[in-house]
Amino acid sequence: MHIMEGFLPHPWWEIWFLASAPFVIYGVSRINQMTRERREALPLLAVAGAFVFVLSSLKLPSVTGSCSHPTGTGIGAILFGTWITSVLAAIVLIYQAVFLAHGGLSTLGANVFSMGVAGPAAAYLIYRASSRAGLNFYLGVFAATAVADMITYLVTAMQLALAFPSSSGSVLESFWAFSAVFSLTQLPLALLEGVVAALMFKYILQLRGDVLLRLNVLSESALGRLREGLS
C-alpha cells in the first residue's frame, strides 16, 4: 500500500524523507559506478525497474475496502542490492504519484523507505543467507521476494501507527489494527510474487546466466549446477 498524498502529518512525512534520502543518494552513485564497470547489466536494471513499476501498479481490492499490491522490489534487491533498488523504487513511486495518483509526493519519503529500503534490505539479507546455507536457489529467491513484500507492508503499518496511535495512545495497538487491514489479501500476493520471481530468475538463467555471475548473484559453481539442471 502506498500512503496517499497528504495523509502523514508533520513531522512524520519529513522524518521519512530524511530516513530515505541517504539510501537514494548513495544508490545513484552506485548506479553511476555500475554503468562504467558493468554496462552489460544495464538491460537487466531496466527490466528490474519495469518489474517494480508493473507489479506495484496492480492495485487489488482487499476485503476491508482498501487495496493491496505486490511490490516487485525483491528481484531488484537480489540482483543489485538495497542501494540501487531504492533508486528504482523512488523513480517508480514518483511516476505513480504524479501520473497515476497512486501514493503522493509529500509521502514519497515514507513510501520509498517501506518499498525501496526496508523490503529490499530484507530480500537481500534473506537471499544471501540462503546462499551461504546452500539452500536451493529458487527457494531462496522465493523466500526473499515473498518476505520483502510482507516487510514492506509491515513497515507501512508501523509508519501509520507512529503517526496515528490508537485512542489510548498505544502505537502497538494501532500497528496491529493497520496490519490486519491488509493481511488477508497481502499474504497470498506475497506468495504469488515469490513464485513469479523464481520463474523470472529461471528465465534469466536460461537467457543470460553470465550476468548473474558478474553481479555476484551466483558463484561460478552454483551457476554451473543450475545450468546442468536446466539442460
C-alpha positions in Angstrom: 0.0 0.0 0.0 1.3 3.5 -1.0 0.4 6.1 1.7 -1.7 8.6 -0.1 -0.9 12.3 -0.6 -1.2 14.5 2.5 -2.0 11.6 4.8 1.0 11.7 7.0 1.1 14.7 9.4 4.1 16.8 10.4 6.7 15.8 11.4 6.4 12.3 10.2 6.5 12.9 6.4 9.7 14.9 6.9 11.2 12.2 9.1 10.7 9.6 6.4 12.2 11.8 3.8 15.3 12.2 5.9 15.5 8.4 6.5 15.1 7.6 2.8 17.4 10.2 1.3 20.8 8.7 2.2 19.8 5.4 0.5 18.7 7.1 -2.7 21.6 9.4 -2.9 24.2 6.7 -2.4 22.2 4.4 -4.7 22.6 7.0 -7.5 26.4 6.9 -7.1 26.3 3.1 -7.2 24.3 3.2 -10.5 26.8 5.6 -11.9 29.6 3.2 -10.9 27.8 0.2 -12.4 27.3 2.0 -15.7 31.0 2.5 -16.0 32.1 -1.0 -14.9 29.2 -3.4 -15.9 27.4 -2.0 -18.8 26.1 -5.4 -19.8 23.9 -5.2 -16.6 22.0 -2.1 -17.8 19.3 -4.0 -19.7 18.7 -6.1 -16.6 18.5 -3.0 -14.5 15.8 -1.6 -16.9 13.9 -4.9 -16.6 14.1 -4.8 -12.8 12.7 -1.2 -12.8 9.9 -2.2 -15.2 9.0 -5.2 -13.0 8.7 -2.9 -9.9 6.5 -0.5 -11.8 4.2 -3.1 -13.2 3.7 -5.1 -10.1 3.3 -2.1 -7.7 0.8 -0.6 -10.1 -1.6 -3.6 -9.7 -3.9 -2.3 -7.1 -6.2 -5.1 -5.9 -9.2 -4.6 -3.6 -8.9 -6.1 -0.2 -11.7 -7.4 2.0 -11.7 -4.2 4.0 -12.3 -1.9 1.1 -8.7 -0.7 0.8 -6.2 -2.2 -1.7 -3.1 -4.3 -1.7 -0.5 -4.9 -4.4 2.8 -6.7 -5.0 6.0 -4.6 -4.8 8.5 -6.2 -7.2 11.5 -4.8 -5.4 12.8 -8.2 -4.1 14.1 -9.1 -7.5 16.0 -5.8 -7.8 17.5 -6.3 -4.3 18.8 -9.8 -5.3 20.3 -8.5 -8.5 21.6 -5.1 -7.5 21.4 -4.8 -3.7 19.4 -2.4 -1.5 21.0 0.9 -2.6 20.3 0.6 -6.3 16.8 -0.8 -5.7 16.0 2.2 -3.5 16.6 4.4 -6.6 14.4 2.2 -8.8 11.6 2.4 -6.2 11.9 6.2 -5.9 11.6 6.6 -9.7 8.6 4.3 -9.9 6.9 6.0 -6.9 7.4 9.5 -8.3 5.9 8.5 -11.6 3.0 6.7 -9.9 2.3 9.7 -7.6 2.4 12.3 -10.5 0.6 10.3 -13.3 -1.4 7.6 -11.6 -2.5 9.3 -8.3 -1.0 6.3 -6.5 0.8 7.4 -3.4 1.9 11.0 -3.1 4.8 13.4 -3.2 4.5 14.5 0.4 4.5 10.9 1.5 7.2 9.9 -1.0 9.9 9.5 1.7 7.7 7.1 3.7 6.8 5.1 0.6 10.4 4.9 -0.5 11.5 3.7 2.9 9.0 0.9 3.1 9.0 -0.3 -0.5 12.5 0.8 -1.6 14.6 0.3 1.6 13.1 -2.0 4.2 11.6 -4.6 1.8 14.7 -4.8 -0.4 17.0 -5.0 2.6 15.1 -8.0 3.9 15.2 -9.6 0.4 18.9 -9.1 0.1 19.7 -10.4 3.6 17.5 -13.5 3.2 18.8 -14.4 -0.3 22.5 -14.0 0.9 21.8 -16.1 4.0 20.1 -18.8 1.9 23.0 -18.9 -0.5 25.6 -19.2 2.3 23.5 -22.0 3.8 23.5 -23.9 0.5 19.7 -23.8 0.1 18.0 -24.3 -3.3 18.5 -21.2 -5.4 14.8 -20.9 -6.4 13.7 -21.5 -2.9 16.0 -18.7 -1.7 14.6 -16.4 -4.4 11.0 -17.3 -3.4 11.6 -16.7 0.3 13.5 -13.4 -0.2 10.9 -11.8 -2.5 7.9 -13.0 -0.6 9.3 -11.8 2.7 10.3 -8.5 1.1 6.7 -8.0 0.1 5.4 -8.6 3.7 8.1 -6.5 5.3 7.1 -3.6 3.1 3.6 -3.7 4.4 4.6 -4.2 8.0 6.8 -1.2 7.8 4.0 0.8 6.2 1.7 -0.3 9.0 4.3 0.9 11.6 4.7 4.2 9.8 0.9 4.8 10.1 0.8 3.6 13.7 3.6 6.0 14.7 1.7 8.9 13.0 -1.8 7.7 14.3 -1.6 5.9 17.6 -4.8 4.4 19.0 -7.1 6.5 21.2 -5.3 5.1 24.2 -2.0 6.3 22.8 -0.7 2.8 22.0 1.4 2.6 18.9 1.5 -1.2 19.1 -2.3 -1.4 19.2 -2.6 0.8 16.2 0.1 -1.2 14.4 -1.9 -4.4 14.8 -5.0 -2.7 13.5 -3.3 -1.3 10.4 -1.6 -4.7 9.7 -4.9 -6.6 10.0 -6.4 -4.4 7.2 -4.1 -5.9 4.6 -3.1 -9.3 5.9 -5.8 -11.4 4.3 -5.0 -10.1 0.8 -1.3 -9.3 1.1 -0.2 -12.8 2.3 -1.4 -14.6 -0.9 0.0 -11.8 -3.0 3.4 -12.1 -1.4 3.4 -15.9 -2.0 2.4 -15.3 -5.6 5.2 -12.7 -6.1 7.7 -15.2 -4.7 6.6 -17.8 -7.4 6.8 -15.2 -10.2 10.2 -14.1 -9.0 11.5 -17.7 -9.0 10.2 -18.2 -12.5 11.7 -14.9 -13.7 15.2 -15.9 -12.4 14.8 -19.3 -14.2 14.3 -17.3 -17.4 17.3 -15.1 -16.7 19.4 -18.1 -16.1 18.5 -19.6 -19.4 19.0 -16.3 -21.3 21.9 -14.5 -19.5 23.2 -16.5 -16.6 26.6 -14.9 -17.1 25.3 -11.6 -15.9 24.2 -13.2 -12.6 27.8 -14.3 -12.2 29.2 -10.8 -12.9 26.7 -9.3 -10.4 27.8 -11.8 -7.7 24.3 -13.2 -7.5 25.7 -16.7 -8.1 29.1 -18.3 -7.8 30.6 -20.0 -10.8 30.0 -23.4 -9.3 26.4 -22.6 -8.4 25.7 -21.3 -11.9 27.2 -24.5 -13.4 24.9 -26.7 -11.2 21.8 -24.7 -12.1 22.6 -24.8 -15.8 23.1 -28.6 -15.6 19.6 -28.8 -14.1 18.2 -26.8 -16.9 19.7 -28.9 -19.6 
